[in-house]
Amino acid sequence: MSFTYKVLESDMELLAAALSEVNVTVAVKSGAGIVEPGGPIRAYTPNSVRIRGLSYNRELHEFRVAGVQG
């Protein structure tokens, strides 16, 4: 069994994650590592995503949902 993740990019993917209240991990797109280890999306705009009371810029960060592959 291996663990993978899906990067949430579109508004529809962010909406689905917000409605299902899954934990979303925030990482810096430049590869500098994980910023936020996980929490549900509380709000999003075309420019930012709010998780655990903090807003993250959508151009600078990527938003990941963990998954498991057989």
GROMACS elastic network, one bead per residue, 0.5 to 0.9 nm:
[ bonds ]
;  ai    aj funct       b0    kb
    1    68     6  0.70314   500
    1    69     6  0.59586   500
    2    67     6  0.87743   500
    2    68     6  0.59552   500
    2    69     6  0.54041   500
    2    70     6  0.66857   500
    3    66     6  0.71995   500
    3    67     6  0.59255   500
    3    69     6  0.61390   500
    3    70     6  0.88522   500
    4    65     6  0.86083   500
    4    66     6  0.59965   500
    4    67     6  0.52114   500
    4    68     6  0.58531   500
    4    69     6  0.69480   500
    5    64     6  0.59727   500
    5    65     6  0.53633   500
    5    67     6  0.52249   500
    5    68     6  0.78939   500
    6    63     6  0.82721   500
    6    64     6  0.54517   500
    6    65     6  0.53042   500
    6    66     6  0.65176   500
    6    67     6  0.72286   500
    7    13     6  0.89377   500
    7    62     6  0.65914   500
    7    63     6  0.55779   500
    7    65     6  0.65642   500
    7    66     6  0.89863   500
    8    11     6  0.83287   500
    8    12     6  0.87951   500
    8    13     6  0.55448   500
    8    14     6  0.60775   500
    8    17     6  0.83853   500
    8    24     6  0.89628   500
    8    62     6  0.72169   500
    8    63     6  0.53784   500
    8    64     6  0.59281   500
    8    65     6  0.73139   500
    9    12     6  0.83680   500
    9    13     6  0.65392   500
    9    14     6  0.71466   500
    9    58     6  0.85889   500
    9    62     6  0.76603   500
    9    63     6  0.74636   500
   10    13     6  0.52517   500
   10    14     6  0.63798   500
   10    15     6  0.86105   500
   11    14     6  0.50817   500
   11    15     6  0.60003   500
   11    16     6  0.85700   500
   11    44     6  0.83303   500
   11    45     6  0.84791   500
   11    46     6  0.78732   500
   12    15     6  0.50109   500
   12    16     6  0.61158   500
   12    17     6  0.85929   500
   13    16     6  0.51593   500
   13    17     6  0.62234   500
   13    18     6  0.85816   500
   14    17     6  0.51312   500
   14    18     6  0.60690   500
   14    19     6  0.86120   500
   14    41     6  0.77536   500
   14    44     6  0.75963   500
   14    49     6  0.85556   500
   14    63     6  0.85887   500
   15    18     6  0.50208   500
   15    19     6  0.60873   500
   15    20     6  0.85302   500
   15    41     6  0.85579   500
   15    43     6  0.88091   500
   15    44     6  0.82417   500
   16    19     6  0.52181   500
   16    20     6  0.61220   500
   16    21     6  0.84051   500
   17    20     6  0.52232   500
   17    21     6  0.58773   500
   17    22     6  0.57647   500
   17    23     6  0.81388   500
   17    24     6  0.78264   500
   17    40     6  0.76237   500
   17    41     6  0.69756   500
   17    65     6  0.81771   500
   18    21     6  0.50230   500
   18    22     6  0.70063   500
   18    40     6  0.63898   500
   18    42     6  0.65462   500
   18    43     6  0.75350   500
   18    44     6  0.88402   500
   19    22     6  0.82021   500
   19    41     6  0.84139   500
   20    40     6  0.85511   500
   21    24     6  0.86839   500
   21    39     6  0.81996   500
   21    40     6  0.50331   500
   21    41     6  0.67915   500
   21    42     6  0.85329   500
   22    38     6  0.87916   500
   22    39     6  0.72232   500
   22    40     6  0.54646   500
   22    41     6  0.78423   500
   22    65     6  0.74463   500
   23    37     6  0.86104   500
   23    38     6  0.50336   500
   23    41     6  0.77080   500
   23    64     6  0.85754   500
   23    65     6  0.66815   500
   23    66     6  0.80448   500
   24    36     6  0.83542   500
   24    37     6  0.77127   500
   24    39     6  0.52821   500
   24    40     6  0.58497   500
   24    41     6  0.69658   500
   24    51     6  0.80604   500
   24    63     6  0.61842   500
   24    64     6  0.54351   500
   24    65     6  0.51322   500
   24    66     6  0.77060   500
   25    34     6  0.73468   500
   25    35     6  0.78057   500
   25    36     6  0.56939   500
   25    37     6  0.51018   500
   25    39     6  0.68714   500
   25    40     6  0.88908   500
   25    62     6  0.82380   500
   25    63     6  0.57267   500
   25    64     6  0.50254   500
   25    65     6  0.64805   500
   25    66     6  0.80958   500
   26    33     6  0.88201   500
   26    34     6  0.59620   500
   26    35     6  0.54833   500
   26    37     6  0.66903   500
   26    38     6  0.70650   500
   26    51     6  0.87336   500
   26    56     6  0.81300   500
   26    61     6  0.65006   500
   26    62     6  0.58171   500
   26    64     6  0.63881   500
   27    30     6  0.86700   500
   27    31     6  0.75596   500
   27    32     6  0.76218   500
   27    33     6  0.56356   500
   27    35     6  0.52899   500
   27    36     6  0.70052   500
   27    37     6  0.85948   500
   27    60     6  0.87390   500
   27    61     6  0.55259   500
   27    62     6  0.53078   500
   27    63     6  0.65469   500
   27    64     6  0.77259   500
   28    31     6  0.57238   500
   28    32     6  0.56339   500
   28    33     6  0.58380   500
   28    34     6  0.64844   500
   28    35     6  0.67692   500
   28    60     6  0.61309   500
   28    62     6  0.62178   500
   28    63     6  0.89772   500
   29    32     6  0.73261   500
   29    33     6  0.82778   500
   29    59     6  0.80456   500
   29    60     6  0.57172   500
   29    61     6  0.50275   500
   29    62     6  0.57808   500
   30    33     6  0.82016   500
   30    60     6  0.76538   500
   30    61     6  0.82100   500
   31    34     6  0.85181   500
   32    35     6  0.86890   500
   34    37     6  0.65912   500
   35    61     6  0.87290   500
   36    39     6  0.78335   500
   36    51     6  0.83248   500
   36    52     6  0.88143   500
   38    51     6  0.81645   500
   38    52     6  0.86090   500
   38    64     6  0.88874   500
   38    65     6  0.88494   500
   39    42     6  0.88931   500
   39    51     6  0.60186   500
   39    52     6  0.62752   500
   40    50     6  0.87173   500
   40    51     6  0.60569   500
   40    52     6  0.73337   500
   41    44     6  0.74791   500
   41    49     6  0.69983   500
   41    50     6  0.59077   500
   41    52     6  0.77176   500
   42    49     6  0.78305   500
   42    50     6  0.55280   500
   42    51     6  0.57357   500
   42    52     6  0.74576   500
   42    53     6  0.79088   500
   43    48     6  0.84125   500
   43    49     6  0.59920   500
   43    50     6  0.50968   500
   43    51     6  0.74768   500
   43    55     6  0.87552   500
   44    47     6  0.76771   500
   44    48     6  0.56079   500
   44    50     6  0.59292   500
   44    51     6  0.89872   500
   44    55     6  0.84891   500
   45    48     6  0.52166   500
   45    49     6  0.64058   500
   45    50     6  0.87304   500
   45    58     6  0.88609   500
   46    49     6  0.83887   500
   46    58     6  0.76743   500
   47    56     6  0.83987   500
   47    57     6  0.58994   500
   47    58     6  0.55104   500
   47    59     6  0.73794   500
   48    55     6  0.60126   500
   48    56     6  0.52585   500
   48    58     6  0.50600   500
   48    59     6  0.82384   500
   49    54     6  0.81751   500
   49    55     6  0.54204   500
   49    56     6  0.52513   500
   49    57     6  0.66749   500
   49    58     6  0.67131   500
   49    63     6  0.86730   500
   50    53     6  0.61780   500
   50    54     6  0.53756   500
   50    56     6  0.62917   500
   51    54     6  0.54923   500
   51    55     6  0.64819   500
   51    56     6  0.78520   500
   52    55     6  0.84237   500
   56    59     6  0.88143   500
   56    60     6  0.77858   500
   56    61     6  0.66659   500
   56    62     6  0.89862   500
   57    60     6  0.54716   500
   57    61     6  0.60372   500
   57    62     6  0.88179   500
   58    61     6  0.53693   500
   58    62     6  0.67564   500
   58    63     6  0.83893   500
   59    62     6  0.79129   500
